[in-house]
């Protein structure tokens, strides 16, 4: 397959690349490329990316930002980060990418554990994660040309524990290689409308 991997240089994206690169052609996209550059908060940037890549068999998004703040300090402005990137950015990858995904292709988006297992300061991220899951569930029933759509909901990654583990008290981190398996299942499998939870 020809797979467009957005966020390929990130913690999750690099693990997904390592797993899928063995059997597929991977186009690595992100703010810094390396194959094509994209800012998922910018519609024009997403359009330009698809124009450059042309048709693909699968789109995986492993990028998306969200701010962390106590609810008493979460302003509308701070909340915009999650809305514009993690939520709207991923949705726009689908809406603008539909014409470029081949028949019976797929989209795989990324949500996260906080929508089901809340943490302090995580309400903004949880909002975006839950929105992505609902979007996937709803769009799966009307995707054209047999295109599938799923999301992956990873727990805290072992590779990220040193940096943000203090926010996830009592969580048992999972290895990135295990998380990458869920993306492989979404791309190479037959299911649609799923949220693959990785604990």
C-alpha positions in Angstrom: 0.0 0.0 0.0 0.9 3.6 -0.4 0.4 5.2 3.1 0.5 8.8 4.1 1.7 9.1 7.7 1.1 12.5 9.3 3.2 13.1 12.4 5.8 10.5 11.2 8.6 12.0 13.3 6.7 12.0 16.6 6.9 9.4 19.3 4.0 7.4 18.0 4.5 8.2 14.3 8.1 6.9 14.4 7.0 3.6 15.9 4.2 3.3 13.3 6.7 4.0 10.5 9.1 1.3 11.8 6.3 -1.3 11.8 4.6 -0.5 8.5 7.7 0.5 6.4 8.7 -3.2 6.1 5.7 -3.9 3.8 4.4 -0.6 2.5 5.4 2.6 0.8 5.3 5.3 3.5 5.1 9.0 2.8 6.2 10.8 5.9 4.5 14.1 6.6 4.8 16.7 9.3 5.8 20.2 10.2 9.3 19.2 9.3 8.7 16.6 6.6 10.8 14.7 5.8 8.9 13.8 2.6 6.2 16.5 2.7 5.4 19.3 5.1 2.0 19.9 6.6 0.5 22.0 9.4 -2.8 20.2 10.2 -4.2 23.4 11.8 -4.0 25.1 8.4 -6.5 24.0 5.7 -4.4 25.4 2.9 -1.4 23.4 4.1 -3.5 20.2 4.2 -4.8 20.8 0.7 -1.2 21.4 -0.6 0.0 18.2 1.1 -2.7 16.1 -0.7 -2.0 17.8 -4.0 1.7 16.8 -3.6 1.1 13.2 -2.5 -1.7 12.4 -4.9 -3.8 9.3 -4.3 -3.0 7.0 -1.4 -4.4 3.8 0.0 -4.3 4.9 3.6 -3.9 8.0 5.7 -2.7 7.7 9.3 -2.6 10.7 11.6 -0.3 10.4 14.6 -0.1 14.2 15.3 -2.2 16.7 17.2 -1.6 19.1 20.1 -3.6 19.9 23.2 -3.0 22.1 26.2 -3.0 21.0 29.8 -4.4 23.3 32.4 -6.7 23.1 35.5 -10.3 23.8 34.6 -10.1 27.0 36.7 -7.3 28.2 34.4 -8.5 26.8 31.1 -9.5 29.8 29.1 -11.2 29.7 25.7 -7.9 30.7 24.1 -6.0 27.8 25.7 -8.8 25.4 24.7 -8.3 26.5 21.1 -5.1 24.5 20.8 -7.0 21.2 21.2 -9.8 22.3 19.0 -7.7 23.5 16.1 -5.1 20.7 16.2 -6.3 17.5 17.8 -9.9 17.9 16.9 -10.4 20.1 13.8 -7.0 19.3 12.3 -7.7 15.6 12.2 -11.2 16.0 11.0 -10.0 18.2 8.2 -7.5 15.6 7.2 -10.5 13.3 6.5 -12.8 15.9 4.9 -10.1 17.2 2.5 -8.5 13.8 2.0 -11.5 11.8 0.9 -10.9 12.5 -2.9 -7.4 11.3 -2.5 -8.0 8.0 -0.8 -8.4 5.1 -3.1 -11.3 2.7 -3.2 -11.4 0.5 0.0 -8.7 2.6 1.5 -8.7 3.9 5.1 -8.2 6.7 7.6 -6.7 6.1 11.0 -6.9 9.0 13.6 -5.6 9.3 17.1 -7.5 10.0 20.3 -6.3 9.0 23.7 -6.9 7.4 27.1 -8.0 10.6 28.8 -11.4 10.6 27.3 -12.2 7.5 29.3 -9.8 7.7 32.2 -9.6 11.4 33.2 -6.5 13.0 34.7 -6.2 16.5 36.3 -5.6 19.2 33.8 -6.7 17.0 30.9 -10.2 18.2 30.2 -9.3 20.0 27.0 -7.4 17.0 25.5 -10.2 14.7 26.7 -12.8 16.8 24.8 -10.8 16.6 21.6 -10.2 12.8 22.0 -13.9 12.2 22.6 -14.8 14.3 19.6 -12.5 12.2 17.4 -14.0 8.9 18.6 -17.6 10.2 18.0 -16.6 11.5 14.5 -15.1 8.2 13.6 -18.2 6.3 14.8 -20.6 8.5 12.9 -18.7 8.9 9.6 -18.0 5.1 9.3 -21.6 4.4 8.3 -21.5 6.8 5.3 -17.9 6.7 4.0 -17.9 6.4 0.2 -16.2 3.8 -2.0 -15.7 1.3 0.8 -13.3 3.6 2.6 -12.8 2.7 6.3 -12.1 4.9 9.3 -10.9 4.1 12.8 -9.1 5.7 15.6 -6.4 4.5 18.1 -6.7 5.5 21.8 -3.3 4.9 23.3 -2.4 4.9 27.0 0.6 6.9 28.2 3.6 5.6 26.2 6.7 4.4 27.9 8.7 6.6 25.6 6.8 9.7 26.9 6.7 8.8 30.6 9.8 10.7 31.6 8.4 13.9 30.0 4.7 13.8 31.0 4.3 10.8 33.3 3.8 13.1 36.3 0.4 14.0 34.8 -0.7 10.3 34.7 -0.4 9.2 38.3 -1.0 5.5 38.7 -1.1 4.8 34.9 1.0 1.9 33.6 2.8 3.1 30.5 2.7 1.0 27.3 5.5 0.5 24.8 5.2 2.4 21.6 5.7 -0.9 19.6 2.5 -2.2 21.1 0.6 1.0 20.2 1.9 0.7 16.6 0.2 -2.7 16.3 -3.2 -0.9 16.6 -2.4 1.3 13.6 -1.4 -1.8 11.7 -4.7 -3.5 12.5 -6.6 -0.4 11.3 -4.7 -0.1 8.0 -4.3 -3.8 7.1 -7.6 -5.1 8.7 -11.2 -4.9 7.6 -12.9 -3.2 10.5 -14.4 0.3 10.5 -15.8 2.7 13.0 -13.6 1.3 15.7 -11.7 2.9 18.6 -8.7 0.7 19.3 -7.8 1.1 22.9 -4.2 0.2 23.9 -3.5 -0.4 27.6 
